[in-house]
Amino acid sequence: MNHLVCYTPRDLQSASAPSLETYRWRLLAQGDSWFSTAAAKLSAHANLLQELVFAQPVMAVNCAGQGDALEHMVDLEAAPDFVRLLSADDAPVWDGVLLSVGGNDLIDAAKVPAHPPAPNQQDLTPLHLRLLRHQTEWGPPSAGVARYFSEPGWQTYAAYLRSNISHLLSLRDQGPSRGKPVFMHCYAVPMPRPAGAPESGPWLYPAFKAYAIPAADWAAVSRLMVVHLAQLLKSLAADPVNFPGLKVFDSTAVPLALATPGSTGISGDWHNEIHLNHSGSLKIGRAWSEHIEAVLRGPLPSTGKKKT
């Protein structure tokens, strides 16, 4: 098997630029910290692209770079290399696009406080602008962990994600790679816990505490949110008229070793609260590779024989 060979946009412009023709398939990649090439992240929770393997040589130009240019979906203005390589008339023809987006937006939606900043701290933030419910808004216990979840807030998030993914597909269709597949992964289900990075996080843990959600329900609320996102992405992929060429891999179906509740460091297949370690990235990366390669290979040729 061949590991995905990754280049940067700068590599394409160098005097020793690689020959793209030596690879069976050529991909363009952009995304959040799961794709980041920042040294601190590579040494910690790895890079999902590092764990993609194929039967034939495959390369990708990774525009995620040292930062998280698509930490939020609307940050395309901060990703000029990606936009140019995707949509410019003279851009290469890519066999597909790899995207890792939407997870940070989901976390930020969960982190919206119940009460807005002063001077309106006595008011509640409108329910359609947050994913979690204040204690006074919780539904009946019979609703399970859905009692803590804001469906109006979810509808706002879902509309935002649909709009931005549609925009990304329109950018693809402006350039030479029109109609080529766009591969997205869903996210794994994290255990809310006090395990952050040196300069950020934890992420869900303080939000769930602020909303007074019982600790016994944290794992189930986290799963509810991530599964909602997976179902949304899969529904978009099932709508080829409005989202042509979108291919979604359900990462939630990959068995992972869960982090221990309350742990503060590496635990199970997790480096911190929301980032996988190398073993977790390998498990999802290898499974996603099979999905990507099956699409790139296309349907098997017909033998011409009729079924009896």
QUIUR-V792987 format. One line per field, one symbol per residue. ss: DSSP state (A for helix, B for strand, O for the rest). psi: psi as a letter, one per 40 degrees, with the letter a starting at -180 (. if undefined). burial: I if it has 24 or more other C-alpha atoms within 12 Angstrom, else O. Layout:
ss = ???
psi = ???
burial = ???
This chain:
ss = OBBOBBBOAAAAAOOOOOOAAAOOBBBBBBBOOOOOOOAAAAOOOOOAAAAOBBOOOBBBBBOOOOOOOOOOOOAAAAOAAAAAAAAOOOOOOOOBBBBBOOAAAAAAAAAOOOOOOOOOOOOOOOAAAOOBOOAAAOOOAAAAAAAABOAAAAAAAAAAAAAAAAAAAAAAAAOOOOOOBBBBBOOOOOOOOOOOBOOBOOOAAAAAAAOOOOAAAAAAAAAAAAAAAAAAAAAAAOOOOOOOOBBBBOAAAOOOOOOOOOOOOOBOOBOOOOOBOAAAAAAAAAAAAAAAAAAAAOOOOOOOOOOO
psi = ihihhhiiddddeidfhiheeeidihihiiaaeeeiehddddeceahdddehiidihhiihhedaeagdfdidefddefdddddedeideiihieihhhgidddddddddehidhiiiefeeihhhdeeieiiideeiaideeaeedehhddddddddddddddddddddddeeaefheiihhiiaiihihhifgaideiiicdddddddefhhdeeddddddddddddddddddddegeddghehhhhgdeehhihiihheieahhbfhdadehiaddddddddddddddddddddiiiiieeiii.
burial = OOOIIIIIIOOOOOOOOOOIOOOIIIIIIIIIIIIIIOOOIIOIIIIIIIIIIIOOOIIIIIIIIIIIIIIIIIIIOOIOIIIIIIIOOOIIIIIIIIIIIIIIIIIIIIIIIIIOOOOOOOOIIOIIIIIIIIOOOOOOOOOOIIIIIIIOIIOOIIOOIIOIIIOIIIIIIOIOIIIIIIIIIIIIIIIIIIIIOOOOIIIIIIIIIOIOIOIOIIIIIIIIIIIIIIIIIIOIIOOOOOIIIIIIIIIIOIOIOIIOIOOIIIIIIIIIIIIIIIIIIIIIIIIIIOIIIOIIOOOOOOOOOOOO
